[in-house]
């Protein structure tokens, strides 16, 4: 009788151990599948998000040079009309992240800055110059630098950057929705993202 009871105890113990190991293996399998699914979703979102705009600028350029003192000046001037296509882009393939299976956490360590690209088209009108003060490469470079600086100020004062950020946040929301639905956490620079609204506080910088 004792042998039968001992056999039953050993059998029950082995069955419990087997079920426990099987359960742990299933949990690990699910965890691994979830991890792979999250990484695949991040790969799917890893694209170039681009917002486009158009700006115009009219610039009056004048330059004068003294000849033989202040009594005589040689002048030159031009009316410059600039039409510029502007793009604001986030390259999401450059997102730095970690997937921590132990804590079920997706850690976003850094988000790439927005890159602003200006593509101006210059048209010159009413170009006049005295014989001793002709237009040269220095003038055109100066005009280009001044106009680009002015255009950048217009871009920063416009809704273009805000629209680009909204598109970025829209893509990041996919991370939160997926991780939240699977019982995982999403963090950005060690701060836990607890709601979609919290993503609005993420403010990447801008690269000219």
Secondary structure, DSSP 8 states (H G I E B T S, - for coil): -HHHHHHHHHHHHHHHHHHHHHHHHHHHHHHHHHHHHHHHHHHHH-SEEEEEEEEEEEEEEEEEEEETTTTEEEEEEEEEEEEEEEEEEEEGGG-EEEEETTTTEEEEEE---EEEEEEEEEEEEEEEE-TTS---HHHHHHHHHHHHHHHHHHHHHSSHHHHHHHHHHHHHHHHHHHHHHTT-EEEETTEEE-STGGGGG----EE-
